[in-house]
Amino acid sequence: MGWLFQVGLGVPVALLLPVWLETSERSDFQFLSFLAPASLLFVVAAPHFKEEFEGKVHGVAAIFGALCSLSWVALVPQDYGAMFIAAIVVGLFTMLDSDRNKNYIYWLEMFAFTSTFVSLFRIIGF
């Protein structure tokens, strides 16, 4: 079942990339809409984050992807409500996590994903 993570993350990233590039077509920050999903493909390629080498690739790619994603959400869309919606949703789920102090990187990643998807959905009118 280890391949399920790769499929579960790889398919949305592959479907997200063309929409994301088209959405930020006239922006000076379009490169962020390529770098964020491209770095997530490295996360897909290195799913075993507890192993030494794959853990480094996974961690660096996830952090870089989250930074690119959050930068895009902050710089490109005209509506900043996506970050607030994502903060509320992820905050509620974080409160339910009994190990939230150990899982702070995971919740930061979830915030980056949620804010990006909410922002894209709001821009394309979905």
ZAZA-741813 format. One record per residue (C-alpha): x, y, z; residue number from 1; residue in three letters. Coordinates in pm, 1 decimal. Example, Ala and Ser with C-alpha at 12.3 -4.5 7.8 and 13.67 -1.06 7.14 Angstrom:
2
+----------+----------+----------+------+------+
:        X :        Y :        Z : resi : resn :
+----------+----------+----------+------+------+
:   1230.0 :   -450.0 :    780.0 :    1 :  Ala :
:   1367.0 :   -106.0 :    714.0 :    2 :  Ser :
+----------+----------+----------+------+------+
This chain:
126
+----------+----------+----------+------+------+
:        X :        Y :        Z : resi : resn :
+----------+----------+----------+------+------+
:      0.0 :      0.0 :      0.0 :    1 :  Met :
:    304.7 :    230.1 :     -3.4 :    2 :  Gly :
:    230.9 :    331.5 :   -361.1 :    3 :  Trp :
:   -103.7 :    477.3 :   -251.7 :    4 :  Leu :
:     68.9 :    791.1 :   -115.3 :    5 :  Phe :
:    251.4 :    837.0 :   -443.6 :    6 :  Gln :
:    -66.8 :    806.5 :   -648.4 :    7 :  Val :
:   -269.2 :   1014.0 :   -400.5 :    8 :  Gly :
:    -25.9 :   1303.6 :   -422.1 :    9 :  Leu :
:    102.1 :   1260.0 :   -776.6 :   10 :  Gly :
:   -234.5 :   1265.6 :   -955.9 :   11 :  Val :
:   -361.6 :   1591.3 :   -797.4 :   12 :  Pro :
:    -24.5 :   1757.2 :   -858.7 :   13 :  Val :
:    -28.7 :   1649.9 :  -1224.0 :   14 :  Ala :
:   -385.0 :   1779.6 :  -1263.7 :   15 :  Leu :
:   -310.0 :   2097.7 :  -1070.7 :   16 :  Leu :
:     -4.2 :   2205.1 :  -1268.3 :   17 :  Leu :
:   -170.3 :   2314.6 :  -1596.4 :   18 :  Pro :
:   -456.5 :   2492.2 :  -1417.0 :   19 :  Val :
:   -213.7 :   2667.2 :  -1184.5 :   20 :  Trp :
:     10.3 :   2780.7 :  -1470.2 :   21 :  Leu :
:   -286.4 :   2914.7 :  -1666.4 :   22 :  Glu :
:   -430.6 :   3092.9 :  -1362.8 :   23 :  Thr :
:   -111.2 :   3289.1 :  -1304.2 :   24 :  Ser :
:    -36.5 :   3343.3 :  -1673.0 :   25 :  Glu :
:    -13.7 :   3724.2 :  -1665.4 :   26 :  Arg :
:    167.6 :   3737.2 :  -1332.6 :   27 :  Ser :
:    533.6 :   3808.6 :  -1266.3 :   28 :  Asp :
:    525.0 :   3518.4 :  -1021.4 :   29 :  Phe :
:    417.4 :   3243.5 :  -1261.1 :   30 :  Gln :
:    743.0 :   3059.9 :  -1191.7 :   31 :  Phe :
:    610.5 :   2984.5 :   -840.8 :   32 :  Leu :
:    317.0 :   2797.8 :   -992.3 :   33 :  Ser :
:    568.6 :   2568.9 :  -1160.8 :   34 :  Phe :
:    821.2 :   2532.2 :   -877.2 :   35 :  Leu :
:    563.7 :   2439.6 :   -611.6 :   36 :  Ala :
:    416.5 :   2134.6 :   -790.1 :   37 :  Pro :
:    755.7 :   2040.1 :   -934.9 :   38 :  Ala :
:    898.3 :   2016.5 :   -584.3 :   39 :  Ser :
:    598.4 :   1808.2 :   -478.8 :   40 :  Leu :
:    690.0 :   1559.9 :   -747.6 :   41 :  Leu :
:   1017.8 :   1513.1 :   -559.0 :   42 :  Phe :
:    811.2 :   1439.6 :   -248.8 :   43 :  Val :
:    620.6 :   1180.2 :   -453.9 :   44 :  Val :
:    948.1 :   1030.1 :   -575.3 :   45 :  Ala :
:   1086.4 :   1006.1 :   -219.5 :   46 :  Ala :
:    795.1 :    886.9 :     -3.9 :   47 :  Pro :
:   1001.5 :    713.1 :    266.8 :   48 :  His :
:   1070.0 :   1017.3 :    484.1 :   49 :  Phe :
:   1212.2 :    808.3 :    769.5 :   50 :  Lys :
:   1503.4 :    679.2 :    559.9 :   51 :  Glu :
:   1819.7 :    888.2 :    554.2 :   52 :  Glu :
:   1853.3 :    993.8 :    189.4 :   53 :  Phe :
:   1485.3 :    991.5 :     94.9 :   54 :  Glu :
:   1403.7 :   1174.6 :    415.8 :   55 :  Gly :
:   1631.9 :   1461.6 :    319.8 :   56 :  Lys :
:   1489.0 :   1481.4 :    -32.7 :   57 :  Val :
:   1133.6 :   1454.5 :     98.9 :   58 :  His :
:   1184.5 :   1720.0 :    366.9 :   59 :  Gly :
:   1364.0 :   1976.4 :    152.3 :   60 :  Val :
:   1119.7 :   1933.8 :   -136.4 :   61 :  Ala :
:    815.4 :   1958.4 :     93.0 :   62 :  Ala :
:    941.3 :   2274.7 :    261.8 :   63 :  Ile :
:   1043.5 :   2433.8 :    -68.2 :   64 :  Phe :
:    706.6 :   2344.8 :   -222.8 :   65 :  Gly :
:    519.6 :   2486.7 :     75.1 :   66 :  Ala :
:    719.9 :   2811.0 :     60.8 :   67 :  Leu :
:    658.4 :   2848.8 :   -313.0 :   68 :  Cys :
:    290.6 :   2770.9 :   -270.0 :   69 :  Ser :
:    236.9 :   3015.2 :     15.7 :   70 :  Leu :
:    436.3 :   3281.7 :   -167.3 :   71 :  Ser :
:    215.5 :   3237.3 :   -473.1 :   72 :  Trp :
:   -103.0 :   3258.8 :   -264.6 :   73 :  Val :
:     24.7 :   3575.8 :    -96.9 :   74 :  Ala :
:    156.2 :   3746.5 :   -412.9 :   75 :  Leu :
:    -68.0 :   3648.8 :   -705.2 :   76 :  Val :
:   -439.5 :   3628.4 :   -620.8 :   77 :  Pro :
:   -638.3 :   3945.0 :   -570.4 :   78 :  Gln :
:   -843.9 :   3783.3 :   -294.4 :   79 :  Asp :
:   -657.2 :   3694.4 :     25.2 :   80 :  Tyr :
:   -951.4 :   3511.5 :    181.8 :   81 :  Gly :
:   -797.0 :   3175.2 :     89.4 :   82 :  Ala :
:   -530.5 :   3203.6 :    358.3 :   83 :  Met :
:   -791.2 :   3281.6 :    622.7 :   84 :  Phe :
:  -1015.1 :   2993.6 :    514.6 :   85 :  Ile :
:   -716.4 :   2757.4 :    514.4 :   86 :  Ala :
:   -604.7 :   2878.8 :    857.0 :   87 :  Ala :
:   -947.9 :   2809.5 :   1003.2 :   88 :  Ile :
:   -982.7 :   2464.5 :    844.6 :   89 :  Val :
:   -630.3 :   2347.7 :    926.8 :   90 :  Val :
:   -650.0 :   2504.9 :   1272.0 :   91 :  Gly :
:   -961.7 :   2303.7 :   1352.4 :   92 :  Leu :
:   -799.7 :   1978.8 :   1243.4 :   93 :  Phe :
:   -479.3 :   2064.6 :   1429.5 :   94 :  Thr :
:   -673.8 :   2101.9 :   1753.8 :   95 :  Met :
:   -804.7 :   1747.1 :   1707.8 :   96 :  Leu :
:   -450.4 :   1606.6 :   1669.1 :   97 :  Asp :
:   -321.8 :   1482.7 :   2005.4 :   98 :  Ser :
:     39.0 :   1478.0 :   1875.4 :   99 :  Asp :
:     21.8 :   1824.7 :   1717.5 :  100 :  Arg :
:    351.4 :   1927.6 :   1877.5 :  101 :  Asn :
:    528.6 :   1646.9 :   1691.3 :  102 :  Lys :
:    338.7 :   1699.3 :   1366.3 :  103 :  Asn :
:    387.8 :   2073.1 :   1316.7 :  104 :  Tyr :
:    561.9 :   2030.7 :    977.9 :  105 :  Ile :
:    274.3 :   1812.5 :    860.1 :  106 :  Tyr :
:     20.8 :   2079.2 :    959.7 :  107 :  Trp :
:    224.8 :   2351.1 :    788.2 :  108 :  Leu :
:    217.3 :   2140.4 :    472.2 :  109 :  Glu :
:   -158.9 :   2095.8 :    508.1 :  110 :  Met :
:   -198.1 :   2473.5 :    543.4 :  111 :  Phe :
:      3.1 :   2526.3 :    223.6 :  112 :  Ala :
:   -203.5 :   2268.9 :     30.9 :  113 :  Phe :
:   -536.5 :   2395.3 :    161.2 :  114 :  Thr :
:   -465.6 :   2762.2 :     96.8 :  115 :  Ser :
:   -342.9 :   2686.9 :   -254.8 :  116 :  Thr :
:   -646.2 :   2479.0 :   -349.4 :  117 :  Phe :
:   -892.9 :   2722.6 :   -192.6 :  118 :  Val :
:   -722.7 :   3012.0 :   -370.6 :  119 :  Ser :
:   -730.4 :   2836.6 :   -707.4 :  120 :  Leu :
:  -1094.1 :   2733.7 :   -662.1 :  121 :  Phe :
:  -1189.2 :   3092.5 :   -578.2 :  122 :  Arg :
:   -999.4 :   3232.5 :   -878.9 :  123 :  Ile :
:  -1148.8 :   2994.1 :  -1133.7 :  124 :  Ile :
:  -1494.7 :   3033.8 :   -978.7 :  125 :  Gly :
:  -1539.5 :   2677.6 :   -863.1 :  126 :  Phe :
+----------+----------+----------+------+------+
